[in-house]
Amino acid sequence: MSVFSGLSRPLKAAGVALIGVAVVAAVIGGVTVLNTGGDQNAGPSTSGEPTSPGGESSSNPQPSSSAPSSAPSSPASSAPASSSAASSAPASSQAGQPGGQPGQQPGQPGQAGPDQQATNKWVTLRVYNNSLIKHLAEQAAADFRSSGWNVAEVGNYSQGNIPATTAYFRPGTDEEAAAKQLAKEFGFQAQPRFAGIQNSSPGVIVIITKDYQPKQKG
């Protein structure tokens, strides 16, 4: 006895139609499941393919990045070398300039000679008469002043006999250059101070004797 026994024909037809629809739905569902399973199986395979290029690309950029880094390094290293060479060139030129300047300096003392001579005349002169000629020290002092010398004192020296007119100085002071310049200008000698006047007042001590020749007026 079948399931449809006792049913009217219209109901039997409807039941058969429902069974047919169910079968068709089952078939469509099975096909859908198969297609879905195939897509899922194909998905991992396709996703696996990008991963392998991705892995290769991650490994390949390292050599590619190392290659550019080595290429710029060589120009960079060569550039500082050239700059260092350029910096050495100005250094040599600058070293040459100072070499020429010291060569000019030795000539300066010779050019400053007149100034030094004028400075020497500002050194104090103390003029003393050691002769029997009256006012000979005053005459010598007038001659010195007329030539621009700084005479600060005029007197007599009676502590002993001086053999010749002499300008006495303290060695190592500005008196030495002044005494030698004065002696050369007026034709007598210059010597270091002797013991008798060693502690006298500062300045060039000029002791005038009878051999002094006053300047002729006019």
ZINOR-V662157 format. One record per backbone hydrogen bond with DSSP energy under -1.0 kcal/mol. NH is the residue of the N-H (numbers start at 0). CO is the residue of the C=O. E is the energy in kcal/mol with one decimal. If there is no record, write none. Layout:
nh=NH co=CO e=E
nh=NH co=CO e=E
This chain:
nh=6 co=3 e=-1.6
nh=11 co=7 e=-2.3
nh=12 co=8 e=-3.0
nh=13 co=9 e=-2.1
nh=14 co=10 e=-2.5
nh=15 co=11 e=-2.7
nh=16 co=12 e=-2.3
nh=17 co=13 e=-2.5
nh=18 co=14 e=-2.5
nh=19 co=15 e=-2.6
nh=20 co=16 e=-2.6
nh=21 co=17 e=-2.6
nh=22 co=18 e=-2.5
nh=23 co=19 e=-2.7
nh=24 co=20 e=-2.8
nh=25 co=21 e=-2.6
nh=26 co=22 e=-2.7
nh=27 co=23 e=-2.9
nh=28 co=24 e=-2.8
nh=29 co=25 e=-2.5
nh=30 co=26 e=-2.6
nh=31 co=27 e=-2.6
nh=32 co=28 e=-2.5
nh=33 co=29 e=-2.5
nh=34 co=30 e=-2.7
nh=35 co=31 e=-2.7
nh=36 co=32 e=-2.7
nh=37 co=33 e=-2.3
nh=38 co=34 e=-2.4
nh=39 co=35 e=-2.5
nh=40 co=36 e=-2.3
nh=41 co=37 e=-2.2
nh=42 co=38 e=-2.2
nh=43 co=39 e=-1.4
nh=44 co=40 e=-1.0
nh=45 co=41 e=-2.4
nh=46 co=42 e=-3.2
nh=47 co=43 e=-2.1
nh=48 co=44 e=-1.3
nh=49 co=45 e=-1.5
nh=50 co=46 e=-1.3
nh=51 co=47 e=-1.7
nh=52 co=48 e=-1.8
nh=53 co=49 e=-3.0
nh=54 co=50 e=-2.8
nh=55 co=51 e=-2.3
nh=56 co=52 e=-3.7
nh=57 co=53 e=-2.3
nh=58 co=54 e=-1.5
nh=59 co=55 e=-2.9
nh=60 co=56 e=-2.3
nh=63 co=59 e=-2.1
nh=64 co=60 e=-3.2
nh=65 co=61 e=-2.0
nh=66 co=62 e=-2.1
nh=67 co=63 e=-1.7
nh=68 co=64 e=-1.6
nh=69 co=65 e=-1.8
nh=70 co=66 e=-1.9
nh=71 co=67 e=-2.3
nh=72 co=68 e=-1.2
nh=73 co=69 e=-1.2
nh=74 co=70 e=-1.0
nh=75 co=71 e=-2.5
nh=76 co=72 e=-2.6
nh=77 co=73 e=-2.0
nh=78 co=74 e=-2.6
nh=79 co=75 e=-1.9
nh=80 co=76 e=-1.3
nh=81 co=77 e=-2.1
nh=82 co=78 e=-2.6
nh=83 co=79 e=-2.9
nh=84 co=80 e=-2.0
nh=85 co=81 e=-2.4
nh=86 co=82 e=-2.8
nh=87 co=83 e=-2.0
nh=88 co=84 e=-1.4
nh=89 co=85 e=-1.5
nh=90 co=86 e=-1.6
nh=91 co=87 e=-2.0
nh=92 co=88 e=-2.0
nh=93 co=89 e=-3.0
nh=94 co=90 e=-2.2
nh=95 co=91 e=-1.6
nh=96 co=92 e=-1.5
nh=97 co=93 e=-1.7
nh=98 co=94 e=-1.0
nh=99 co=95 e=-1.2
nh=100 co=96 e=-1.8
nh=101 co=97 e=-1.8
nh=103 co=100 e=-1.4
nh=104 co=100 e=-1.2
nh=106 co=103 e=-1.0
nh=107 co=104 e=-2.0
nh=110 co=106 e=-1.4
nh=111 co=107 e=-2.0
nh=115 co=111 e=-2.3
nh=116 co=112 e=-2.5
nh=117 co=113 e=-2.1
nh=118 co=114 e=-2.2
nh=119 co=115 e=-2.3
nh=120 co=116 e=-1.1
nh=121 co=118 e=-1.7
nh=122 co=119 e=-1.6
nh=124 co=149 e=-2.4
nh=125 co=203 e=-3.0
nh=126 co=152 e=-2.8
nh=127 co=205 e=-3.0
nh=128 co=154 e=-2.4
nh=129 co=207 e=-3.3
nh=135 co=132 e=-1.3
nh=138 co=134 e=-2.1
nh=139 co=135 e=-2.3
nh=140 co=136 e=-2.7
nh=141 co=137 e=-2.1
nh=142 co=138 e=-2.0
nh=143 co=139 e=-2.5
nh=144 co=140 e=-2.6
nh=145 co=141 e=-2.3
nh=147 co=144 e=-1.8
nh=148 co=143 e=-2.5
nh=149 co=120 e=-1.3
nh=150 co=148 e=-1.0
nh=151 co=124 e=-2.7
nh=152 co=124 e=-1.2
nh=154 co=126 e=-2.4
nh=156 co=128 e=-2.7
nh=165 co=206 e=-1.7
nh=166 co=188 e=-2.5
nh=167 co=204 e=-3.3
nh=168 co=190 e=-1.8
nh=172 co=169 e=-1.5
nh=175 co=172 e=-1.4
nh=177 co=173 e=-1.6
nh=178 co=174 e=-2.9
nh=179 co=175 e=-2.1
nh=180 co=176 e=-2.0
nh=181 co=177 e=-2.6
nh=182 co=178 e=-2.6
nh=183 co=179 e=-2.0
nh=184 co=180 e=-2.0
nh=185 co=181 e=-2.2
nh=186 co=182 e=-1.2
nh=187 co=182 e=-1.9
nh=188 co=164 e=-1.3
nh=190 co=166 e=-2.2
nh=192 co=168 e=-2.4
nh=196 co=193 e=-1.3
nh=199 co=196 e=-1.5
nh=203 co=123 e=-2.9
nh=204 co=167 e=-1.9
nh=205 co=125 e=-3.1
nh=206 co=165 e=-2.3
nh=207 co=127 e=-3.7
nh=211 co=208 e=-2.0
